[in-house]
Amino acid sequence: MSSDAAVRPLAGLEVVDLSSWIAGAYCSRLLADAGAAVTRVEPDGGHPLRTWSASGESAGALHRHLTDGLAERPADELDDVLATAGACVWSPGAALDPLAIRTAHPHLTVVAISPFGLDTPWSDRPATEFTLQAWSGGIIGLGRGAADLPPVHVGGQVGEWLAGAYAAVGLLAALRDGGGELVDVSMLEVQAMCLTYYPVTFHDSFGRPMRKRRALTVPGVAAASDGLVGLGVGTGQQWLDFCVMAGHPEWAEDASLFTERGALAGQIDEWVGGQTVAEVLDTASAFRIPNAPIVDGANAPTIEHLREREVFRTAEDGTVRPRPPFRITTPTGAGPAPTPRSAPAPRSVPGTWGVRPGPREQNGRGSPFRGLRVLDMTAYWAGPSASHLLALLGAEVVHLESARRPDGARLVGGRSQDLDRYWEQGPIFAALNTNKKSLTLDFAKPEGLDLLRRFIATCDVVIENFTPRVLDQLGFTYESLRELRDDLIVVRMPGFGLDGPWRDNAAFAFVIEDASGLTWMTGHPEQHPVEPYCTGDSNAGLHAAYGLLLALAQRDATGTGCQVEAAMVDAALSITAEQVVEHSTSGVRLARDGNRGPAAAPQNLYECADADEYGREPARVAVAVATDEQWTALRGALGDPDWAADPSLDDHAGRRAAHDLIDDRLREWCASRTADEVIGALWSAGVPVGRVLQPHRQPELPPLQARGFFEELDHPVMGPARYSTIPFRLGGRPEALHRRHAPLLGEHTAELLGELGLGPAELAQLEADGVIATALEGAA
């Protein structure tokens, strides 16, 4: 196998970066790490990240991480640079409008990253990553945080990083679709996708939110004798095992504790506190309970697993930085593989590497992955979300399950098992698997394994998210899979990677968040950090999709398949890079600060005079003042009170120092007004503000309505519901991205195995033997 450094799928792609903050810079970082030649043309006054430091102690360190190895050109050469490039990354603040760039250079693919999208009723309204979290429902999310404190946002400017990753995915999708178009990325939609758990589909299906009240997860983050540790329970069996591990098997006898465990928090904390972190983790691993230390910028490079996998590197300036979140290996000494099915010849476009666009529908663009067959051997959220993106954009995605081992997402938040076909009534599964086909094969049986091998030979891509030992036991190495099809792309999504001490540890979103710094940056400073409880999955799926697109570019250019290792923890460490960068540069350990943040002051949630939709809590607004000009605007909206005239508040440092005072005054002002009144007054003045929404109310937002972010489908068992699409718009997108409801279990098995020559009698025998099925094992 060739080394990662030798695999540069985007070699020959020239990109111009005109962006002004983290999202665009991270998009360019991902492209450059895959071989693209990125040239930055900075705005007047230089890139703001050049002087940025979240701690105030290491100016420019993050900028160096994100721009290392990128070229720079002066602004007066911009037109010449654009003329020879193949793509451009844009965000507000750039010298040119993205539509003007497209008009002047129609060959360019321009990816534009903006808060609400380029052409919506809110396109001209100010916003920050924090206020977008409020509008998206991400601050309430899955009810994270203690009920006696305000809800809390996911820290670390996470929305910026996620938007950058989606921008990179959208750009590669557009280039595969022929290029020369606008990719319009909405940061609001990114956060709706990544910080909430398909709340609209759930609410439409059940008539209630997934969680009505905020509560700390139990078990969750707890203090061992020498540090913090995260313990999670993702399944019913894990809860039963946890009870035995903690020395309280009687807990398993109380059915109410399967969902409401708050009363046990003290006893669990006492049990954890009597041991070291290492002892807790060893015991939990022995019981196969998801676990991880709570990682931060200081301890991340010292974690044994991360050291052994060489996740971090030390740059020439002494900064510790994460390596790229994908590891691509290709076979050595292999002859040329067959040309991908139905692939036209490479185009010749200035600055664009030799990709083959996907086959076209008769009506033109919009389905860049049509003609591609993907075998989806994944479950829950992270894996299915990666393949779902391709299914929405034209690929034939076949979701593999068995009656004995169904996708666990079918049962998340689902109906009582007393109901007919309860496994077909899970809204999370329904939201993640539209447009896919369902194949059931029990590959623990010899007949099932043989059929699986035969089916893989018909596929372009296999994507899986088992722990590595599962495929090891099947003998499914990359080399053995290539024997079935030598141009096969294999995408593997282990939680902690294919090697290292934690390789076989169970990984759920919350554990990945614990192990990467996402948890550490989220929560109120006076309490333990809290797990975002979603981002670890959505981010992993997003980065795996990017790795898959890189693999397609590699195959399109060379005819050779490859393996992509897209470890969940690597993806999470990539978007928390600022923590290790800051600590290695200045020794400062960044930490959670409730709803405050380093990029804006004031930044917080404020209670208003009216109540939320349930009448239980006051309505809240999120306010974030990111610039001195916005501070002047806020003063005006408040009526220029005397306290705000203090000159020390005129700059960011002064406002951060006086944050408590400003918070007190804003609380008083907001408390006498409804949320609508506060939003109207601040937005009209040019101040970023957002309503803290319940996530299922996303369809009410005008930008999402204008962009058709939700589409309705009728499911034969669940009935009609609205489904989110993707957070970027391609110029040639079809009228509807959701073409078909999520498949019923085994719905397409006869069709797909029929392609292998199996007839009705053989299928009937396979069903009698339990190799294929259309119902769960043991169901009535």
Steps between C-alpha positions, in 0.01 A plus 500: 500500500630845419545758772245771569750769395520350151123515447393847389156465339464873430841553343451737208201680652571871547291680762482868592408575862322834550346407835530699821453264794528141621243333271666599175849446637410148616346421161828602336701304756309182414549558128871573538551190715366297207741655251320809370712808433333773706583867455376754752413856400425680823250779560611856562676521835605134491327183610340545848641164612853642473447681830245262651550303817220348705712541812652833402845350553592340168404736218510338158560142616170371364558698181833325448341160552225567248721664236824303527632428150248723320615760250421873527438758229429873533152638445595679177569160339163353595350502152801321352492238777130433448548467124727198537337332800234230504325591824456786744409505871306812604347642816356843590766769519675398179582761239258362239145369504479128415254564218736760356781244516287247314405758236859599436633143517222258402738203499548538878321295762437748782415372846340781701464463878254740662277500810161461328581428136551756226143566393257470790286746698773510766806515276585856604452445874799481735577171670775315681560131554344542847178668386464239226516228764198666662299523177585142400375352828852382571523678835208297628602199290428177682434674830863518608588660834352529847140620525588759767738685264442660159540277196855504369649521153760261356831676556805554284331682206404152384255630238784668312698178471196297395412757234854479363476122470163521325643761263778259401245222441276730295792615289607145410140403422468798266827422326389142446178640353699686237613808693449859399220572746419665832495292821293700748571380858270612782660491845152498655417181313835348593419548867146371453654184352787451742385632839154345511380144451239517218255677732248594232451147372472377858245766598293449183492127569427502874352844565755574772868591529753226565575655839271746673729594788866571550695258717855387556578166341537217754744336476699772332793715605628423850809574708739215572770550761745645245287646220174500311361198319202446272283189522212440266208268453378486143293179509281309743759224530768754587281629783460149638876448480563837663283405798709188558825693451402761757409232752125568489331223299174593672485819292432285193178375661346849506359565152473875566879524521537408134412862418503703825822452696551840660442364850800271459748778420636523855563128532665481158719802582606332824591179318704687237666726757653207684712401200755652265409587142703203377320261737157623395584474132649151534195373686259660255687354203484154656121536519489653149353823638582801275763707677771763456699747703384859470757635258606866480773702334750421773464123530408408141860449378576285807220246449663165427261401220540831319878487540523149358289598200709817453186711479700814576815644347727781610546776242819694441375781724452252788122496470330165554240441229270212406574313181238488222183317608520243221755228420499379142696198383520352152632164384854482372601306194144465376421516132252754366151447628191508277366840411214594738163407354349746251766761569554753221845623410675757719428865434761762430432804714759752621618417849288186533648156550389219271181376662234320305160653570231254599251384236222744419129464505334604177388827659857602587674554832406439857592138563880487506511146638248336268634168377697440822409200716582524871467215748416661833607265781445762771258568783365772730594854388861559399532237227151529348534879483814466285332275245175696519663804342586291194152348492347848492728594211425205277698197618341158539561432870422154633461483878600162641332354811383167633203386705744415780700824480283784367619858484458625858365831369176317417433478874625843614203698624275247334165347581418242763596149398139400556406674175487335161826551306642721775842483333361696204392793718831653606515862382878520532549203270242645263681834483844348439409250232270653241579403139685186618423136428490231769685170471481247783776242533611322813868476419563301819363210294720354222230551236460863600873563494528348154219719368656805661826433318317460170305821554809702592641412158217708346572808714719804448522584871470312827462713813492349849516617861546180699777470754805369310477150650171433315649516152818334628294198605342486154840519333395823329828684465530763232721267295248216524216731395704615199502139385124537455534824301839654444382862468289476816495793744478397865411763759551393860364703790631347823441708808866516600681381188628174361792479742597612848392386850142621456440352153227262615330736748134573438443853372185708519474874441541590866814290542662659196408841639665408831817377329548804275436819699144561378366412845772696682396826329127455566328588825493747786835563669368425849401145400656205324491536121206348317494293185346662190355154438474531122799675343731200531276306260403769252856626472635149447252431221581831336874437496451142382293632209785736416748211510271299273488785247879518508514127428267547201724778370798270542329219310368729229849634438693171521252215458619360833293446812621572851420469868394802704538481875269765643523447876232682694746632757735635231213698349410644840861590584522682168221742594635552853850576372502844659529348848830318440630783281440755776641288780814401312565864409418684822439237768141621536234230532184628335189417701122524494340825605128436492350702217784746476767465236828655394380632164231737632437715806235520619386151407236324704138390534249744649151434632208697358159600634307224321518123542622221277251296300436263792452776756751342736795735452549857385570557133869562441703684241865460405698822452857518373694820430792399279630843390540850638249622242243255633565630851421852382183366341403321822546817703267680262238226520510525879446875484862602565486447880766671709660174614572400137678829426808394699791522250653184642215307337585622151727207424468125534747465787320760706164338443632158597637645822161656576290205383323457836388863500378486140316173568317657795389798291392286204304271729310798637429634151387166354289406804256783427453406134374199310745297296350636178549856623862435592575334168329775304687777680844338479481365147378830362801665663744246354569291811521117471212346694309173495203341669578186700267268312380152565668307216178362356403857407770523233244495213359833623821683408470708180849413367431129526163546334651703217767238430265203523707345775215269602312264269198288589480126440231245577630187671279189461511422873584831672297727274599848373783702654747771402863412436807723494708500182861627475642837612631607163333577170643398165395690192360191333327331794185304412162620620497247783796334669290248693364274227387209716432420864750301708481132405308241690715222642610275215276680253742471209665169587326300227579766240867527594567128542311442177782687329729223624280238334294384799143397424185479714570149628850587612379818668228309682757253631729782614210655689413167661863465608504850652757636254264766366193651667238773498431496875716510810601177662249403768233747385143378502 
